[in-house]
Amino acid sequence: MRKDKRTVEKIIELGITDEKPERQKKERNGKMQKNVVVMAMSTLSAVGKIPSVMGYRFGYPGGSVAGEEYYSQMEPTSKMIREREGSLDQLIILTTKEAKKNVEFMYKDEMRNMSALDFYLERMGITSLDNVKIIDLAEENLTPAISETINTIRSIWNESETNNKPKLWIDTQGGFRYISLVINAVISLLKTSGEERIEPSGIYSISYNRGNDIQPIVDQTNTYQIFQFVSGINEFTRYGRAEQLMDYYESIHEEAPKEIVVMKNIAEAIQLCDMNAFDQFLKKLRKVVKDSDRSRQDFLSIFWEQIENDYGNLLKDSCTGIDIVEWFYEKKFYQQAITYIESKLPQEWVKRKLITMNAEKVDMEAYKSRLSKKHEKDANVLIVEILFCCFKWSEIVKLQYNQKTKKEERKKVDEFKDPSHLKSGRKPMYKELFLDEYCTELKVNGQSYGEMTFSFNGKNKEKVADLLLLYRLLKRERNKINHMSNTADRADQATLDRVLKMFVDVGRQAYQK
């Protein structure tokens, strides 16, 4: 090693200090940027009859061609950060009892009695623990150590200036057997908890090979980013969201595949309860999927079958509104499900001829204007009239007057345990659908706008009628949810879940050809 290099090493080994090595500290906005390293301490690697720690050399891109000497397993990454970045300002060391236990070993022809932790600190020239946070780690319970690590890192970030946050580096060299689980948990929680997302600037380890004169430090950042991709797949499967998948491609500085971009658009439409945008992006996704090259080799291709299975019929041109409602229901998007039911399904029912309506003699413009529904589809407006005409049930939850409390209270709802109960929600004339066609006059405050005829069609017309009744009940419930009503007759989650499930089941039967 060259003399000038040894001189720099000597200066560095004095400890964590503001003394500048040959490479200046990295600056952000004209200020020195701090470097924080997280590691899990390994036990000493001593070999031979007389246990001895051996000296090796490590190297990294941009470092000395001859490599640099190390004896403690945990030295290389710490020294690389200090030399490459210009400082080592804070160490966070997760340590087991074994790594803190004193052991006898030979070091450079000298017997020592010290712990792996103390040996590392000595090798780094660190004599003060002011900038060293030691966190006890128990293999049988990782949670306290993970929690303390997260809190320590966030505390460092919160105490730093907004425009000059530190850089976080992670050393995975530690021999602790669950280190990958710990590191992955720390990375994930830093991204998802707190006001500020904290992401590692780099994740490193030694790629040891006995035959190498110089052991290379390898960048494992991309390896750990795989966990982010898998987390994104899990997030999508459970909640239909694609933010983590987009974050993954952003973190590896690659353009996200078209499928992921559209999936994110769909997720955003769901969050905003924008059913028109949802339909548009779903149609776009079908086209993108058809045009995609499935022979490509990437992470998305590995999980694509899972994604396709999750979307199910939604990716098919034969997809129906019932398919979409069922997907919302399975994701527990109750508000989105009933919003889609109210806004989209009447038009589909007319198109599929589940119900036919003839309002040729009705002044629809004047009628809709009088109802303040000028911008609604005719089908939606006319079906509402049919609902008033045919059904006596108007709410999912019925109220009854309590004589003791003198209040109306929610009554236990039993009607939605079995679809056969739905017939009792019809008005007497529609109990049995023996007529081919029914007629009703469209009136608003006594003023007539004409007559409309309507029919329930097909061999499943009883189910069509049941579907319309459920539509009426869910439409009213949608208004309560979207307008944050706090009335006593709002359905609880369990009841709404039951009614939505019944809606899907009845809809499947009504749609049968």
N, C-alpha and C positions, 0 to 999 in steps of 0.2 A: 504494500500500500504506500502511496506517495506521502511524503512528509507533511505537505500542507493538509492532506486529508486527515492524518492522525491528529494534527493540531486542532482541526475543526471538531473531531470526535472528542478530544479532551475537553474542549469548551462546552460541548453539548452535555457530556457526562457529569457536569457540575450540578445538574438537576433541572427541574422545570423553572425556566427563567426567561426574562425578557431579553437576554443576551442574544444578538442576532448571529446565526451561522452564516455561511457564505451565501445561502439563498435567503432573500428577504422574506419577511412575513407577507402573506397574501393580503392585499388591501381591498376593502369594499367602501366605496364612497369616501376615499381618502383616509380611512381608519383601519387600523390593524384588526384583522379578523381572527377570532379565537378558534381553536381546534379542540374538540372534545372527543375522546376515545372511550368506547365501551368494550369491555372484554370479560371473559370468564376465565379465572386463573386455573392453569393446569397444575397438577402435581409435578414434582421433579422427575425428570427422565434421567435416572442414574443407572449405569450398566457396569457389569464386571463383578469379580469376587469382592473387591473393595468398591462399593458403589461410587461411580465417578460420573460427573456431568461432562459431556463431550462438547468440544467447540466445533461449530459449523460456520458456514458463510451463507449469507442471503443476498439476493439482488432483486432489483426492480427496474422497470423502464425509467431511464433518466438517471439512475444511480450509478455508482462506481462499477466499471467493467470487471474489476477484480473482486467485487462483492465486499461485504462487511461481516465481521465476526460476530457470532452470538452464542451464548451458552444457555440462557433461559429461553424456553419455547416461546414466551410471550414478547420477547424483545423486538423481532423484526418489524412488525406493523407499526409499533409505537415509534421506533427509530425512523422508519420511513416517513411517517407523518411529520415528525419533528424536523427532519432534514428537508423534505420536499416542500412542506407547507410553511416552514419557517418558525414554528412554535408548537409546543404541546402544552396546552393551558389547563386542561382538566382531564383527570382519569376517573372513570367509573368502573370499579373492579368487583365482579360477582365472585365470591370466594366460598368454597366448601370448607368444612372442618379439616379435611385432609390436606388442603392446600395451605392452611394456616398452621399445620402441625410441624414442629421442628423435627428434622431428620439429619442423620450423619451422612456426609458424602465428600468425595474428593473433588477439589476444584483447583486446577493449576498447581498440582503437587502440594496442596494445602487442605487439611481436613477441616470441614465446616460442620456446624450444627445450627441449622436455621430452616425456616419454612420456604416453600416455593414462592410465596408472596414476598417475603423479605428479600429473597435472592433476586427476584425480578426488580424490586425497587433499588437494590444495590447496583445491579447491572445498569440500570437507567440513571444512576447517580442521584436518585431522589432521596433526600434526607428529611424533608418536611412533608407532612401529610395534609398541609393546608389546601392543596389543590387535588387531593386524592380522596375519593369517596369509596369506602369499602362496604360492600353490601353482602351480608351473610346469605348464603344460598343453601337450602336443604333439598336434597333430591326427592324426598318423599312429599314435599309440598312446595311447588315452584311459585305459587301465587304471591306470597309476601315479597319475594325478591323481585319479581316482575313489576309489582305495584310500586315498590320503592325506586326501582330504576326509572320507571315512567315519570314518577313525581320529581325525581332528581333532575332529569333532563328538562322537564317542563319548567322547573324552577330556574334553571340556568337560562333558558330561553326568555322567560318572563322578566328576568333581571337585566337582560341585554337590551341595547337600543333597538328600536323598531327597524331602522335602516341598516343595522350592522349585526345581524344574527350570526351566531357561531356556525361552524361546520361540524357535522356529526359523522364520526368514523366508527366502524364496528369491526372488531377483530374476532373472528370465529375460530382461531387456532386452539382455544382451550379444549382440553381433553375431556371435559365434563360430558357424560354420555347423552344428556338431553339438551345440549347447547343449541342445536338447530331449532328445537321447539321454543326455547326461551327467546332466542334472537328473533324468530318469526313472530312470536307474540308481541315482543317489544316494538318491532317495526310496524305491525298492523295497528296496535293501539295508539302509537304516535300519530298515525295517519288519520285515525277515526275519532279520537277523543280530544277534547279541549278546543279552544277557539282557533288555534293555529295548527295546521298540518306540518309535522316535522318529518323530513325524509333524510335518510343517510346520504352523505356525499359519496360514500364508498364503503364496501364490505370486503374485507381481505382475509387471506389465510396463506400459510406456507404450503406449497405443493412439494412435500418431502419425498425424495428418492435417494436411497443410499448410494447409488452410483453417480450422483451429481456432485461436482465440486462446489457448485453454488446452487442453493435451494431458492427457487423463484417465489416471490410473493405473487399470488394470483388474485385477480379481482373477481369476487363472487357475487357482485351486485346483481348481474343478470340471473344468476341461479336463484337468488332469493326473490327476484321479481316474478318468478314462476308462481310462487305462493300467492302473489297479488292477483295473477291471472286466475288461478283456481278459486280464490276468494270471490273474484268477480263473477265467475260461473255460478258459484253457490248463491250469490246475491241475486243474480238473474233468475235462477231456478225458484228461489223462495219468494222473491218480491217483484219479479219482472223488470228490474232496474239494470242499467248498463253503465253506471257511472264508474265503478271500479275497473271495468274492462277498458273504458276509455282512458282512465288514469294509467293503466298498465302500458298502453301504447305510447302515451305521453312520456312516461318515465324512461322508456327505452328509445325515445326519440324516433319513433316510427309512425308513419301515417296509419291510422286505424283502418281495418278493412271496411268496405262499404256496408257489410252486414251489421257490424257493430255500430256504425254511425246511425244507420236507420233504426236499429234496436234502441239506441239512446233517444232518438226522436220519438219513437213510440212511447217510451217510458215517460218522457216529458209531457206528451199529450195526455197520458193517463194521470199524471200528477196534477195537471191543470184541468182535468175533467173535460178536455176538449175532444169530443167524440168525432167531430168532423176531421180534425187533424189525425186522430187515431186511425180512422178508416183510410185516409190518404196514405199515411206512412205504412200501414199494414199492406196495402196494395203495392206500394213501392218495394217493400221487403220481399214480397212474393216474386217480383220481377228480378230483383237482385239475386235471390237464391237460385232462380232458374238459370241465370246467366253466369253464376259463379263457377270457378274451376275447382272442383272438389278433389283433384289429384294433387293439389299443392300440399307441401309439407310444412305446417306451422301448428302452433298451439290451438288455433281456432279449429283447424281440421280435426284435431284429436277429439274435441268436445262438441263438434257440430251435431253429431247424432243426438247427443243429450239435449242440445238446444232445439233441434227439430222435434224431438219427442215432447218437449215442454210446450212448444207452440201448438203442436198437434194439427188439428184441422184448420187452424188459422192461416197456415201456409198453403192451403189448397184453394183452388178457384171455386170449389164447391162449398166453401165456408159459409155458414149461415149465422144469423144473429144469435141463435141459440148457442152455437159453438163459442161465440165471443163472450156471451154472458156467462157461460160455464167456466171459461178461462178466468174471467174476472172473479167469479165466485171462488174458484179454487185458490186464487191468490189472495182471497179475502179483501178484494177491492169492492166492497159493498156499495159505496157511494157511486163508483164508476159503473158498476153493474146496473143499478137501477136508473142511472142517468142514461145509459145506452138503451135500456129497455124503453124508457119514455120517449126518447128522441128519435130512435132509429127503427124500432120493430114494427110500428103500424104500417109504414110504407112497405116493408118487406112482406107483411101479411097480405096486403092488397096485391102486391106483385106476384106472390105465390098463390093467390086466389083462395087463401084460407077463409077470407071474408070478402064479399063483394058488396059494393055500395053504388047506388044510382041516385045522384043528386043533380040531375040535368036541369030540373026546374027550380033549383035553389039559386038565389042570388048570393053566391059564395063571397064575393068581394064585400058586399054590404053586411053579410052575416058575420064574417071574420072581423070586419071593422068594428061592428057593434060589440063584439066580444073582446076587442083590443088584442086580436091575434092575427093581424094582417100578414105578419112575416112567417107564420107557421104553415106547414104543409097541409093541404086540404085533407089528406088521409088522417093526419093526427087530429084535426079538429072534428071531423065527422065520427071518428071512432069514439071520441069523448062523448058525443051525443048518444051513441049506441050504449056506452057504459051506463049513462044515466037512465036510459030507457029499460035496460035488461036486468040490472043488478041492484039489490037493496043494501048489500054490504059496501061500506065506503072506507073503513079503516081496518088495518091489520089487528090493532089492539082495541078491544071494546072496553068501555068504561062503565062502571056501575056505582050507584050512589050508596055510600056507607052511612047508615043511619046514626052510628055512634060518633064518627068523626065529622059528619055533615059535609063530606067532601066526595067528589068523584075520584075513584081509584081504579087503577089498572086491573082488569079482570084477567084471570088465567086464560090463555088462548089454547084451545084444544082443536080448533077447526083445521089446523094445518099439519096434523099428524097423518092424515089419510086424505087423498084427493077426492074420495067419495063424499066428503063433507061439503065440498065446494058447491054442490047443487043447491044446498039450502041457502046459499047466498044470492040465488036468482029470485026475481020477482015471479009471482004465480004463473003469469002467461008464458014464461020462458023455462019453466021447470022441465018440461018435455018439449024438445024441439021438433014438433010434428009438422010445422009449416015450412014450406020451401022458401018463403019470403015474408019479411015483416016490414011494416011501414011506421014511420014516425014523423011528426011535424016539427020543424026546427023553429023554435020560438025564443025570443029574448024579451023579458018583461012584457009578455002578452003580445008582442008583435011577431007575426009569422013571416018567415023568409022562404017558405016552400016546404014540400014534403020530400023525404028521402026513403028509399027502400033499401033493405040490406038482407043478406043471407049468410048463414053459417054453412060452409061447404065441406064436401067429402065424407068419406066413411067415418072420419074422426071428428065430426062436427061437435060432438059433446065435449071433446077435449079442447076444441077451438074456443068454445064458450067458457070453459074453465080457465083457459089461458087468458082470455080477455078480462075475466074477473080478477085474476091475479095481477094483471097489468094495471087495473084500476087501483088496487090496494097499494101496489108498489109505486105507482105514480104519485099518490098522496104522500107516501112515506118519503119519496125523493124530495118533495117540496119541504118537508119538515127538516130533513137532514141538511140540504143545501142552504136553507135559510136559518139553520141553527135554532130551530124551535125547541123550547124547553117545556112543552106541554106534556101532561101526564100520559097522553095516549101515543107517545112515540114508542115504537117497537125496540126492545133491547136486542143486543147482538145475537143472542141464541135464537130468538123468534125470527128475526130478519134472515138469519142463516137458513132456518127451516123453510121459510117461504120462498127464498131464492132457489133452494134445492128443489122444492116442489115445482117452481116455475120451469126450471130446466127439464125436469122429468116429464111434466105435462107437455111442454113444448116439443120434446122429442116425439111423443106420441101424435101430437097434432100435425107435425110436419111429415109424418109417414105418408108415402104415396100409395 
